Amino acid sequence: MEKKNRVATLPQPNPMCGGDGPHSYARNSSYQKAVIDCAKTKIKEVILEKLDLAHMCLDLNTFKIADFGCSVGPNTFDVVQTIVETVKRRYEQQNIREAQKHLEFHVFFNDQSNNDFNTLFKNRFLSVCKPYFIAGVPGSFYDRVLPRNTINIGHTSYTLHWLSKIPKEVCNINSLGRNKHNISCSNLVEEMSKAYKSQFEKDMGDFLGARAEELVSEGFMIMSGMCLPDGVPMVRTWKGVAIDTMRDCLIDMANSRILNKERVESFSLPLYFPHMSELEEVIKQNECFSIEVLERMIHPMEDLPLTNDFIASTYRAIFHGLIEEFFGDGVVDELFDRFAKRLETHPIDFQTCVKDIQYFVLLKRNSH
Ligand code: SAH
């Protein structure tokens, strides 16, 4: 089943499952959409209360918005539309009539170059409503992807836990065989946590450094996503338990000789969910931004026991590309069939899991 000649040496951060089929991210991202729904209320508040259009550098009345790690939709359209409508209201509120007459929006959709941009651009909302001018911006958001001093509002949601790569120390720890039983940062092995944490700090530093250049003075950077309460290891959350379940399925597949054992043992996910204080600390280190808001949101699904089918299809849409690239074609169906079955026989005990935190952050670009 494995096609060794085509697979990557290390698991790579990979886009979400493209297209609009039954396993696509477009049809299996309501968990991430719910975070955007909560953030939308806050986005409206902060734009109406804090966006200073009078002092913001506006290029010929074109208001520029960028969504970093937009994936294939529809979530990105939802949040961008909220930003556009609220900025229009802010123009009315600040009574900038002259600019309002000519106001146009230009939206930059960024994701990794192998993201399914075709699905994004084919979306009916864009083709029918033509709500704003659009551009696709392929490339890693850990580098500069847009010209200096051009973006008025940057946004990113559920993206910053994706590291740019697996930290090299984790590969070494793997090669010493110490990581055999962890495929992500469980926060139980100290050396591993340190390695993931320092990669996260480097990546976040790069992300904020790049955005600091791209944003205009007084520009907003809005970020939402998931982190952990201080002191709580990832393995105590339901998402950590689900990742361990995925690992158990990979080990079963190695034991059944469907997958190569060494390859499974060397598998890790380039993911790191920081603790709330780590997130705050790394943001503070960039002096180009002031932290206007950093708070916790309640995920609307937080108290629902999620069904096993829901968890399996959400995880499949997220990890499809990464698994296929590392283990080869034909593995994804088998892995996620096993994953769904294992969730039935070993259900996640939501009662004993600790709740993770959904964060909402608003940064304002200080004057250049
Ligand atoms: N913001 C969307 C998608 C979240 S999924 C939503 O809320 O629904 C995470 C997205 O981040 C994926 O599309 C993935 O390809 C993208 N991503 C991860 N690392 C990235 C990087 N270094 N540069 C650009 N995009 C990245």
Residues whose N, C-alpha, C, O or C-beta is under 5 A from the ligand:
A	BS01	SAH	P13 N14 P15 M16 S29 Q32 G69 C70 S71 N75 D111 Q112 G139 S140 F141 Y142 S157 Y158 T159 W162
